[in-house]
Amino acid sequence: MAMSIPDPRGDVCWGTSATYRGRAHLVPVSRTVGLCGMPVDARFRERPGEPLMCPECAIAYVTAVFPAQAAASDLRHKVRLRA
């Protein structure tokens, strides 16, 4: 089940949620939820100092900006087992 997120290479801001105050979320400017899917109540241009960055937002950002594209030929290896 892959979640489709908007391209975060554009304009993003930071958000916090009253539901989970311990994390700062990356939020595309045109949306009201973080890249992780958590709704945000407050938005900030600069990263808030106290909360840690949401790890799910970080992974979603890196995955979207630097997609892994491995060719099938790169994944084949010749393995020989000896008895």
Secondary structure, DSSP 8 states (H G I E B T S, - for coil): -------TTS-EEEEE-SS-TTEEEEEETT-SB-TTS-B-SEEESS--SSSEE-HHHHHHHHHHHS-----HHHH--------
